[in-house]
Every structure is written in structure tokens, then in C-alpha cells.
Amino acid sequence: MSKKDHPNNAPGVPMVFPVWFENLQVKYLNKALKPIARYLPGTGTIEHRGRKSGAPYKTIVTAYRKGNVLAIALAHGKTDWVKNVLAAGQADVRFARRTVHLTNPRILPAGSDGEGLPFLAKMQAPRMAVFVADIA
């Protein structure tokens, strides 16, 4: 399957990584990193519920914070965790020493100027979409 045909590739939210890397990360890397992810700098675990099943899920993310805004670059496109959080309107992100509650989730499409985003997220905004939420 090509990137163009992948279900995560949505208008304004392109997949930046190749499909083979997506598969490698989902199958091996995430399982290996999940126990220690929240202790790695800038990395946390977003806790969300399935929009159809209601089942709880935990997904590793690299989050950037500026004031009361949390941003996550969407290099993998519009994945299930993004759809789940948008549908629920909220989620929690667990870091090593704290958990933050997210509200008002939204997506800034690829190519946006990234105004008001943390520096590293702003640098990625021209090439990929950015998930943005307010910290409650």
C-alpha cells in the first residue's frame, strides 16, 4: 500500500513517514517503548477511549507545550488516536511527573503558519499537520 492510499492520509493531514516505517513502529517500536515512554524527554502517553468501542487506549506521543497549549506533530497522519480524541473532545497525557487534561482538540492542517504554537511544533507545521489542544 502506498502512502497516498493509506487510511491515515487525509486532506490537510498527510502522512510524512513511509508505510514500511509506520508498520515497523506499530508492530515493534511502540511495544518496546511503551513501558518507558513517559520517562523519555518530551515523550508522553496519551490516554483516550475508542470512539466506537469505548475501550481505553494508550498511545505514545511526542508533545510540545507552550503555556496552556499542547501540540503534537502528526507525522503519521490522521491516526485512530487523533480521531478518538477529536470525537471525545478530551484526553489525558501522562508524563513522568504529571498528567495534563486536554480540552478543545483541533487540527492545524499542513502548511499552516503555526502561530502561537511551541517552537518545535511551529517548525514542523509547514510540512505536517499539528494536533493542538488546550490544557485544562
Buried (B, 14 or more C-beta within 10 A) or exposed (E): EEBEEBEBBBEEBBBBBEBEBBEEBEEEEBEEBEEEBBEEEEBBBBBBBBEEEEEEBBBBBBBBBBEEBBBBBBBBBBBBBBBBBBEBEBBBBBBEEEEBEBEEBEBBBBEBEBEEBBEBBBEBBEEBBBBBBBBE
